[in-house]
Amino acid sequence: MEALVKPLIALVAVGAAVLAVLALIAFARRGRLPPVPYQRAKALFSPAELKFLAALEVTLGFSYRIFGKVRVGDLAEVKPGLTPQARQAALNRVAYKHFDFLVCAADSCEPLCAVELNYPRG
């Protein structure tokens, strides 16, 4: 009996998520969604970042995977054993930071190198 409980819960959760998405689509088609203060960005990368990405791809070839705009928090975990306040402070330091590019091993996606571009001002 217990062997059926977890798959059943997962099935119900997936079903609920599908219904929620379908409801959002239906509301969006009828124009009933509340307005949001966001709009789609014009591009993920600036022209300089696109040039750098192209050079990186040519240089590295197919042995590596390159990801863009990766949050630092997705790569750096807070060490266990910190007080709640120290843990939150550590999380806050990286909450809004990202790397421009992350180079990973193609076969395992193990992070190998993070790149942060700094542009000259002016």
N, C-alpha and C positions, 0 to 999 in steps of 0.2 A: 504494500500500500504506500509506504513512504517513497518508494522509487517512482511513483507516479505523481507525487505532490509537486516536486520541483519542476518537472517538465510542464505540468498543468499551470503552475504559476507563471512560468515563462511564456506559455502560449497565451494566457489571459493578458499579460503585460504587453506582448506584441500586438495582440488584437486591439487593445485599448489605444496603443500608439497609432495604429493604422486608422482607427476611427477618428482620433483627434486630428490627424493630418487631413483626412477626407473632409471633416467638418470645416477646417480652416480653408481648404480649397473652395468648398461650396460658398462660404461666407465671402471669400475674396472675389469670386465670380459675380456675386450679387452686390459687391461694393459695400458690404456691411462691416468690414474690418475697421477698427479705429485707426486714425492716421498715426504714423510713427515718425519720429524726428530724424530719420536716416534716409540716405539715398545710396544707390550703388556707386562705388568708387569708379573712376574712369579707367584705372589700370592698377594692377597689383604692384608693378615695379615702375620706378622712374626711368627715363631714357638712359641715364648713366648705369642704373642697376641692370637694365636689359643688356647693355653692352658688356658689362662684367659677366653676367650669366652666360652669354653666348661664348665669351672667351673661356670661361670655366668649363663649359660643356665640351668645347673643342679640345682643350688641354687634357681633361681628365678621361674623356672617352666613356666607354660602357662599363668600366670596372667600378664606377662610383655612381651614387644617386645624389642629386642636388635638390634640396628643398629650400623654399624661400619663406621669409617672414616667420621664423620659428620662435615661439615664446621661450625665453630663458627658463621659465618655470616648468616647461615640458622636458627640459634636459637636466635640470639641477634639482635634486630632491633635498628637502630639509632633513638633516640628520636626526635620528631618534634621540630621545632623552632630554630634549629641551623643555623648558617651562612653556606653558601656553603663550605667555607674553613674548618670549624669545622666539618661539616658532612663528608667531604672527608677524613679528618684526622682520624676520628673515624672509617670509613670504612677501611682505610688502615691498622689500627692496627689489624684488624681481617681477612684481605683479604686472607692470606695464612695459617691460623691456623685452626686446626681441633681437635675434640675430638676423642680419639681412639674408645670409645663406648658411645652410648647414650641409656639409659634405659627409655622406655616409657610405659605408661599404655596401655595394650593390646586393650582395647575397644575404646579408643579415640586417641591414639598416643600422648597424652600429655607428654611432656618431664618431667621426674622425677629426673633423675640423669645423669650427664655426667662424664665419666671416662677418665682420661689422665694418661697413664702409663709412668713412668720414669724408664729407665733402668740404672743399674749401668754400669759405663764405665770400660773398661779393660778386 
